[in-house]
């Protein structure tokens, strides 16, 4: 039995997964790799959504709403806690925002009246195909992905065939995700 058959009760299309995002949601992505199929599906919902924020640190993928192109800011706002050439256009045109992140759950952020960025409404992550026991890797995103997964109201995994499987404490069981999407879109890369 392949992983798609084993997790058929959670497996949905990227557009179905994007339809679960609500107005005002905070979406957190793992540090680094981006789930391209999910982001493209979310971009197709642009005019249906209001006030959605996508927080992605150290992105190495182009986000449709992170280019500085006008018209996204009322629908999907790009937020980053790590400045890169890929985030610069959105920040320079004021069509994106910079978040100062303290990298700690349960911080004093909420005490100051701000929203806790560590308790996202939706967590989306690109993960490896599951091994024979159902475990997936977050690839080279070795940092806080597990904490974000477990704190989110809704978690969606995009399973990619070419995601690096690392050693160490970088695995979770695919059943920890509420929904699972098969990667259909290639990762976007910056123009050279």
DOTI-991717 format. One record per residue (C-alpha): x negated, y negated, z negated; residue in one letter. Coordinates in Angstrom, 2 decimals, always signed. Layout:
N
<site><c1>X</c1><c2>Y</c2><c3>Z</c3><rest>A</rest></site>
...
//
This chain:
192
<site><c1>+0.00</c1><c2>+0.00</c2><c3>+0.00</c3><rest>X</rest></site>
<site><c1>-1.47</c1><c2>-3.40</c2><c3>+0.96</c3><rest>X</rest></site>
<site><c1>-1.28</c1><c2>-6.48</c2><c3>-1.24</c3><rest>X</rest></site>
<site><c1>+1.61</c1><c2>-8.00</c2><c3>+0.73</c3><rest>X</rest></site>
<site><c1>+3.74</c1><c2>-4.92</c2><c3>+0.05</c3><rest>X</rest></site>
<site><c1>+2.63</c1><c2>-4.76</c2><c3>-3.58</c3><rest>X</rest></site>
<site><c1>+3.60</c1><c2>-8.40</c2><c3>-4.22</c3><rest>X</rest></site>
<site><c1>+6.60</c1><c2>-8.62</c2><c3>-1.87</c3><rest>X</rest></site>
<site><c1>+8.79</c1><c2>-9.95</c2><c3>-4.71</c3><rest>X</rest></site>
<site><c1>+6.57</c1><c2>-13.08</c2><c3>-4.93</c3><rest>X</rest></site>
<site><c1>+5.50</c1><c2>-13.42</c2><c3>-1.30</c3><rest>X</rest></site>
<site><c1>+7.09</c1><c2>-16.32</c2><c3>+0.57</c3><rest>X</rest></site>
<site><c1>+6.16</c1><c2>-18.53</c2><c3>+3.51</c3><rest>X</rest></site>
<site><c1>+4.26</c1><c2>-21.80</c2><c3>+3.08</c3><rest>X</rest></site>
<site><c1>+7.32</c1><c2>-23.86</c2><c3>+4.05</c3><rest>X</rest></site>
<site><c1>+9.43</c1><c2>-22.03</c2><c3>+1.44</c3><rest>X</rest></site>
<site><c1>+6.76</c1><c2>-22.71</c2><c3>-1.17</c3><rest>X</rest></site>
<site><c1>+6.56</c1><c2>-26.41</c2><c3>-0.25</c3><rest>X</rest></site>
<site><c1>+10.36</c1><c2>-26.60</c2><c3>-0.59</c3><rest>X</rest></site>
<site><c1>+9.91</c1><c2>-25.85</c2><c3>-4.32</c3><rest>X</rest></site>
<site><c1>+8.15</c1><c2>-29.21</c2><c3>-4.84</c3><rest>X</rest></site>
<site><c1>+10.46</c1><c2>-31.90</c2><c3>-6.26</c3><rest>X</rest></site>
<site><c1>+10.41</c1><c2>-35.68</c2><c3>-6.18</c3><rest>X</rest></site>
<site><c1>+8.00</c1><c2>-37.05</c2><c3>-8.78</c3><rest>X</rest></site>
<site><c1>+6.04</c1><c2>-33.81</c2><c3>-9.18</c3><rest>X</rest></site>
<site><c1>+2.36</c1><c2>-33.81</c2><c3>-10.06</c3><rest>X</rest></site>
<site><c1>+0.57</c1><c2>-31.19</c2><c3>-7.99</c3><rest>X</rest></site>
<site><c1>-2.88</c1><c2>-30.11</c2><c3>-9.10</c3><rest>X</rest></site>
<site><c1>-5.29</c1><c2>-28.28</c2><c3>-6.84</c3><rest>X</rest></site>
<site><c1>-8.35</c1><c2>-26.38</c2><c3>-7.91</c3><rest>X</rest></site>
<site><c1>-11.65</c1><c2>-28.20</c2><c3>-7.68</c3><rest>X</rest></site>
<site><c1>-13.14</c1><c2>-27.81</c2><c3>-4.20</c3><rest>X</rest></site>
<site><c1>-11.30</c1><c2>-25.54</c2><c3>-1.76</c3><rest>X</rest></site>
<site><c1>-7.85</c1><c2>-26.54</c2><c3>-0.60</c3><rest>X</rest></site>
<site><c1>-4.92</c1><c2>-24.28</c2><c3>+0.31</c3><rest>X</rest></site>
<site><c1>-4.52</c1><c2>-25.58</c2><c3>+3.88</c3><rest>X</rest></site>
<site><c1>-1.29</c1><c2>-23.72</c2><c3>+4.70</c3><rest>X</rest></site>
<site><c1>+0.42</c1><c2>-25.10</c2><c3>+1.59</c3><rest>X</rest></site>
<site><c1>-0.85</c1><c2>-28.65</c2><c3>+2.14</c3><rest>X</rest></site>
<site><c1>+0.27</c1><c2>-28.64</c2><c3>+5.78</c3><rest>X</rest></site>
<site><c1>+3.72</c1><c2>-27.35</c2><c3>+4.75</c3><rest>X</rest></site>
<site><c1>+3.93</c1><c2>-30.09</c2><c3>+2.11</c3><rest>X</rest></site>
<site><c1>+2.97</c1><c2>-32.68</c2><c3>+4.74</c3><rest>X</rest></site>
<site><c1>+5.86</c1><c2>-31.51</c2><c3>+6.92</c3><rest>X</rest></site>
<site><c1>+8.19</c1><c2>-32.50</c2><c3>+4.04</c3><rest>X</rest></site>
<site><c1>+6.75</c1><c2>-36.03</c2><c3>+3.94</c3><rest>X</rest></site>
<site><c1>+9.98</c1><c2>-37.93</c2><c3>+4.55</c3><rest>X</rest></site>
<site><c1>+12.01</c1><c2>-35.77</c2><c3>+2.15</c3><rest>X</rest></site>
<site><c1>+9.80</c1><c2>-36.43</c2><c3>-0.88</c3><rest>X</rest></site>
<site><c1>+9.34</c1><c2>-39.45</c2><c3>-3.12</c3><rest>X</rest></site>
<site><c1>+6.68</c1><c2>-40.08</c2><c3>-5.72</c3><rest>X</rest></site>
<site><c1>+4.77</c1><c2>-36.83</c2><c3>-5.41</c3><rest>X</rest></site>
<site><c1>+1.13</c1><c2>-37.05</c2><c3>-6.52</c3><rest>X</rest></site>
<site><c1>-1.52</c1><c2>-34.56</c2><c3>-5.42</c3><rest>X</rest></site>
<site><c1>-4.58</c1><c2>-34.58</c2><c3>-7.68</c3><rest>X</rest></site>
<site><c1>-7.60</c1><c2>-32.90</c2><c3>-6.13</c3><rest>X</rest></site>
<site><c1>-11.13</c1><c2>-33.34</c2><c3>-7.34</c3><rest>X</rest></site>
<site><c1>-14.23</c1><c2>-32.88</c2><c3>-5.19</c3><rest>X</rest></site>
<site><c1>-12.23</c1><c2>-32.11</c2><c3>-2.11</c3><rest>X</rest></site>
<site><c1>-14.15</c1><c2>-30.80</c2><c3>+0.85</c3><rest>X</rest></site>
<site><c1>-11.02</c1><c2>-30.60</c2><c3>+3.00</c3><rest>X</rest></site>
<site><c1>-9.10</c1><c2>-33.37</c2><c3>+4.71</c3><rest>X</rest></site>
<site><c1>-5.65</c1><c2>-34.01</c2><c3>+3.26</c3><rest>X</rest></site>
<site><c1>-3.01</c1><c2>-35.40</c2><c3>+5.64</c3><rest>X</rest></site>
<site><c1>-2.10</c1><c2>-38.04</c2><c3>+3.02</c3><rest>X</rest></site>
<site><c1>-5.70</c1><c2>-38.78</c2><c3>+2.06</c3><rest>X</rest></site>
<site><c1>-6.82</c1><c2>-40.42</c2><c3>+5.29</c3><rest>X</rest></site>
<site><c1>-5.74</c1><c2>-43.98</c2><c3>+4.52</c3><rest>X</rest></site>
<site><c1>-3.03</c1><c2>-43.79</c2><c3>+7.17</c3><rest>X</rest></site>
<site><c1>-0.04</c1><c2>-45.95</c2><c3>+6.15</c3><rest>X</rest></site>
<site><c1>+3.30</c1><c2>-44.43</c2><c3>+5.25</c3><rest>X</rest></site>
<site><c1>+2.25</c1><c2>-41.69</c2><c3>+2.88</c3><rest>X</rest></site>
<site><c1>+1.98</c1><c2>-43.69</c2><c3>-0.35</c3><rest>X</rest></site>
<site><c1>+5.71</c1><c2>-43.71</c2><c3>-1.20</c3><rest>X</rest></site>
<site><c1>+6.06</c1><c2>-40.02</c2><c3>-0.44</c3><rest>X</rest></site>
<site><c1>+2.83</c1><c2>-38.19</c2><c3>-1.29</c3><rest>X</rest></site>
<site><c1>+0.02</c1><c2>-40.06</c2><c3>-3.04</c3><rest>X</rest></site>
<site><c1>-3.51</c1><c2>-38.70</c2><c3>-2.94</c3><rest>X</rest></site>
<site><c1>-5.26</c1><c2>-38.87</c2><c3>-6.31</c3><rest>X</rest></site>
<site><c1>-8.86</c1><c2>-37.81</c2><c3>-6.87</c3><rest>X</rest></site>
<site><c1>-11.12</c1><c2>-37.71</c2><c3>-9.87</c3><rest>X</rest></site>
<site><c1>-14.20</c1><c2>-37.32</c2><c3>-7.70</c3><rest>X</rest></site>
<site><c1>-15.26</c1><c2>-39.77</c2><c3>-5.00</c3><rest>X</rest></site>
<site><c1>-16.42</c1><c2>-38.28</c2><c3>-1.72</c3><rest>X</rest></site>
<site><c1>-16.51</c1><c2>-39.52</c2><c3>+1.87</c3><rest>X</rest></site>
<site><c1>-13.18</c1><c2>-37.70</c2><c3>+2.33</c3><rest>X</rest></site>
<site><c1>-11.45</c1><c2>-39.71</c2><c3>-0.41</c3><rest>X</rest></site>
<site><c1>-12.96</c1><c2>-43.08</c2><c3>+0.47</c3><rest>X</rest></site>
<site><c1>-10.45</c1><c2>-44.10</c2><c3>+3.18</c3><rest>X</rest></site>
<site><c1>-7.43</c1><c2>-43.52</c2><c3>+0.94</c3><rest>X</rest></site>
<site><c1>-8.99</c1><c2>-45.43</c2><c3>-1.96</c3><rest>X</rest></site>
<site><c1>-10.32</c1><c2>-48.31</c2><c3>+0.14</c3><rest>X</rest></site>
<site><c1>-6.91</c1><c2>-48.90</c2><c3>+1.74</c3><rest>X</rest></site>
<site><c1>-5.20</c1><c2>-48.54</c2><c3>-1.66</c3><rest>X</rest></site>
<site><c1>-3.19</c1><c2>-45.61</c2><c3>-0.33</c3><rest>X</rest></site>
<site><c1>-4.74</c1><c2>-43.30</c2><c3>-2.89</c3><rest>X</rest></site>
<site><c1>-5.68</c1><c2>-43.50</c2><c3>-6.53</c3><rest>X</rest></site>
<site><c1>-8.63</c1><c2>-42.59</c2><c3>-8.72</c3><rest>X</rest></site>
<site><c1>-8.00</c1><c2>-40.67</c2><c3>-11.94</c3><rest>X</rest></site>
<site><c1>-10.39</c1><c2>-40.69</c2><c3>-14.83</c3><rest>X</rest></site>
<site><c1>-10.35</c1><c2>-37.14</c2><c3>-16.09</c3><rest>X</rest></site>
<site><c1>-11.50</c1><c2>-36.00</c2><c3>-19.48</c3><rest>X</rest></site>
<site><c1>-11.63</c1><c2>-32.26</c2><c3>-18.61</c3><rest>X</rest></site>
<site><c1>-9.88</c1><c2>-31.21</c2><c3>-21.79</c3><rest>X</rest></site>
<site><c1>-6.40</c1><c2>-29.84</c2><c3>-22.33</c3><rest>X</rest></site>
<site><c1>-4.51</c1><c2>-31.42</c2><c3>-25.17</c3><rest>X</rest></site>
<site><c1>-6.47</c1><c2>-34.65</c2><c3>-24.97</c3><rest>X</rest></site>
<site><c1>-5.58</c1><c2>-38.08</c2><c3>-26.22</c3><rest>X</rest></site>
<site><c1>-4.26</c1><c2>-39.02</c2><c3>-22.79</c3><rest>X</rest></site>
<site><c1>-0.63</c1><c2>-38.53</c2><c3>-23.75</c3><rest>X</rest></site>
<site><c1>-1.15</c1><c2>-40.40</c2><c3>-27.02</c3><rest>X</rest></site>
<site><c1>-1.99</c1><c2>-43.46</c2><c3>-24.93</c3><rest>X</rest></site>
<site><c1>+1.31</c1><c2>-43.18</c2><c3>-23.07</c3><rest>X</rest></site>
<site><c1>-0.14</c1><c2>-41.70</c2><c3>-19.89</c3><rest>X</rest></site>
<site><c1>+0.91</c1><c2>-38.45</c2><c3>-18.31</c3><rest>X</rest></site>
<site><c1>-1.26</c1><c2>-35.45</c2><c3>-19.05</c3><rest>X</rest></site>
<site><c1>-2.89</c1><c2>-34.40</c2><c3>-15.76</c3><rest>X</rest></site>
<site><c1>-3.69</c1><c2>-31.00</c2><c3>-17.24</c3><rest>X</rest></site>
<site><c1>-0.03</c1><c2>-29.95</c2><c3>-17.40</c3><rest>X</rest></site>
<site><c1>+0.94</c1><c2>-30.15</c2><c3>-13.74</c3><rest>X</rest></site>
<site><c1>+4.40</c1><c2>-29.51</c2><c3>-12.42</c3><rest>X</rest></site>
<site><c1>+2.85</c1><c2>-27.42</c2><c3>-9.65</c3><rest>X</rest></site>
<site><c1>-0.56</c1><c2>-25.77</c2><c3>-9.37</c3><rest>X</rest></site>
<site><c1>-1.62</c1><c2>-24.67</c2><c3>-5.88</c3><rest>X</rest></site>
<site><c1>-4.79</c1><c2>-22.66</c2><c3>-5.34</c3><rest>X</rest></site>
<site><c1>-6.64</c1><c2>-20.89</c2><c3>-2.57</c3><rest>X</rest></site>
<site><c1>-7.63</c1><c2>-17.43</c2><c3>-3.80</c3><rest>X</rest></site>
<site><c1>-9.27</c1><c2>-14.30</c2><c3>-2.40</c3><rest>X</rest></site>
<site><c1>-7.36</c1><c2>-11.24</c2><c3>-1.34</c3><rest>X</rest></site>
<site><c1>-6.67</c1><c2>-9.08</c2><c3>-4.38</c3><rest>X</rest></site>
<site><c1>-8.95</c1><c2>-6.18</c2><c3>-5.20</c3><rest>X</rest></site>
<site><c1>-7.56</c1><c2>-2.67</c2><c3>-5.77</c3><rest>X</rest></site>
<site><c1>-6.48</c1><c2>-3.71</c2><c3>-9.30</c3><rest>X</rest></site>
<site><c1>-4.70</c1><c2>-6.89</c2><c3>-8.19</c3><rest>X</rest></site>
<site><c1>-7.34</c1><c2>-9.39</c2><c3>-9.29</c3><rest>X</rest></site>
<site><c1>-8.14</c1><c2>-12.46</c2><c3>-7.17</c3><rest>X</rest></site>
<site><c1>-11.03</c1><c2>-14.91</c2><c3>-7.30</c3><rest>X</rest></site>
<site><c1>-10.85</c1><c2>-18.71</c2><c3>-7.15</c3><rest>X</rest></site>
<site><c1>-13.87</c1><c2>-18.60</c2><c3>-4.85</c3><rest>X</rest></site>
<site><c1>-16.54</c1><c2>-21.13</c2><c3>-5.62</c3><rest>X</rest></site>
<site><c1>-14.11</c1><c2>-23.11</c2><c3>-7.81</c3><rest>X</rest></site>
<site><c1>-15.54</c1><c2>-21.86</c2><c3>-11.10</c3><rest>X</rest></site>
<site><c1>-14.23</c1><c2>-24.57</c2><c3>-13.38</c3><rest>X</rest></site>
<site><c1>-10.78</c1><c2>-25.24</c2><c3>-14.82</c3><rest>X</rest></site>
<site><c1>-8.52</c1><c2>-23.31</c2><c3>-12.42</c3><rest>X</rest></site>
<site><c1>-7.37</c1><c2>-20.80</c2><c3>-15.03</c3><rest>X</rest></site>
<site><c1>-6.30</c1><c2>-23.51</c2><c3>-17.47</c3><rest>X</rest></site>
<site><c1>-4.35</c1><c2>-25.35</c2><c3>-14.76</c3><rest>X</rest></site>
<site><c1>-2.69</c1><c2>-22.11</c2><c3>-13.63</c3><rest>X</rest></site>
<site><c1>-1.51</c1><c2>-21.30</c2><c3>-17.11</c3><rest>X</rest></site>
<site><c1>-0.32</c1><c2>-24.83</c2><c3>-17.93</c3><rest>X</rest></site>
<site><c1>+1.73</c1><c2>-25.40</c2><c3>-14.76</c3><rest>X</rest></site>
<site><c1>+5.50</c1><c2>-25.19</c2><c3>-14.54</c3><rest>X</rest></site>
<site><c1>+5.14</c1><c2>-23.50</c2><c3>-11.14</c3><rest>X</rest></site>
<site><c1>+2.03</c1><c2>-21.83</c2><c3>-9.71</c3><rest>X</rest></site>
<site><c1>+1.49</c1><c2>-20.91</c2><c3>-6.07</c3><rest>X</rest></site>
<site><c1>-1.44</c1><c2>-18.89</c2><c3>-4.72</c3><rest>X</rest></site>
<site><c1>-2.50</c1><c2>-19.08</c2><c3>-1.08</c3><rest>X</rest></site>
<site><c1>-4.31</c1><c2>-15.83</c2><c3>-0.34</c3><rest>X</rest></site>
<site><c1>-7.12</c1><c2>-16.31</c2><c3>+2.15</c3><rest>X</rest></site>
<site><c1>-9.00</c1><c2>-13.52</c2><c3>+3.89</c3><rest>X</rest></site>
<site><c1>-12.40</c1><c2>-15.24</c2><c3>+3.78</c3><rest>X</rest></site>
<site><c1>-12.48</c1><c2>-16.61</c2><c3>+0.24</c3><rest>X</rest></site>
<site><c1>-15.73</c1><c2>-15.95</c2><c3>-1.57</c3><rest>X</rest></site>
<site><c1>-15.43</c1><c2>-13.49</c2><c3>-4.46</c3><rest>X</rest></site>
<site><c1>-17.71</c1><c2>-14.60</c2><c3>-7.25</c3><rest>X</rest></site>
<site><c1>-18.75</c1><c2>-12.77</c2><c3>-10.40</c3><rest>X</rest></site>
<site><c1>-18.19</c1><c2>-13.97</c2><c3>-13.92</c3><rest>X</rest></site>
<site><c1>-15.04</c1><c2>-15.34</c2><c3>-15.50</c3><rest>X</rest></site>
<site><c1>-13.46</c1><c2>-16.46</c2><c3>-12.23</c3><rest>X</rest></site>
<site><c1>-10.76</c1><c2>-13.83</c2><c3>-11.76</c3><rest>X</rest></site>
<site><c1>-7.06</c1><c2>-13.73</c2><c3>-12.57</c3><rest>X</rest></site>
<site><c1>-4.42</c1><c2>-11.18</c2><c3>-11.72</c3><rest>X</rest></site>
<site><c1>-2.29</c1><c2>-12.19</c2><c3>-8.74</c3><rest>X</rest></site>
<site><c1>+0.81</c1><c2>-11.48</c2><c3>-10.83</c3><rest>X</rest></site>
<site><c1>-0.01</c1><c2>-14.58</c2><c3>-12.92</c3><rest>X</rest></site>
<site><c1>+1.16</c1><c2>-16.73</c2><c3>-10.00</c3><rest>X</rest></site>
<site><c1>+4.88</c1><c2>-17.39</c2><c3>-9.62</c3><rest>X</rest></site>
<site><c1>+4.74</c1><c2>-17.41</c2><c3>-5.82</c3><rest>X</rest></site>
<site><c1>+2.23</c1><c2>-16.11</c2><c3>-3.28</c3><rest>X</rest></site>
<site><c1>+1.65</c1><c2>-17.37</c2><c3>+0.26</c3><rest>X</rest></site>
<site><c1>-0.49</c1><c2>-15.74</c2><c3>+2.93</c3><rest>X</rest></site>
<site><c1>-2.96</c1><c2>-18.21</c2><c3>+4.49</c3><rest>X</rest></site>
<site><c1>-1.91</c1><c2>-18.92</c2><c3>+8.07</c3><rest>X</rest></site>
<site><c1>-3.64</c1><c2>-22.26</c2><c3>+8.72</c3><rest>X</rest></site>
<site><c1>-7.41</c1><c2>-22.52</c2><c3>+8.93</c3><rest>X</rest></site>
<site><c1>-9.02</c1><c2>-24.81</c2><c3>+6.38</c3><rest>X</rest></site>
<site><c1>-9.38</c1><c2>-28.36</c2><c3>+7.60</c3><rest>X</rest></site>
<site><c1>-12.91</c1><c2>-29.63</c2><c3>+7.72</c3><rest>X</rest></site>
<site><c1>-14.19</c1><c2>-33.16</c2><c3>+7.93</c3><rest>X</rest></site>
<site><c1>-14.98</c1><c2>-34.57</c2><c3>+11.34</c3><rest>X</rest></site>
<site><c1>-18.69</c1><c2>-34.59</c2><c3>+12.12</c3><rest>X</rest></site>
//
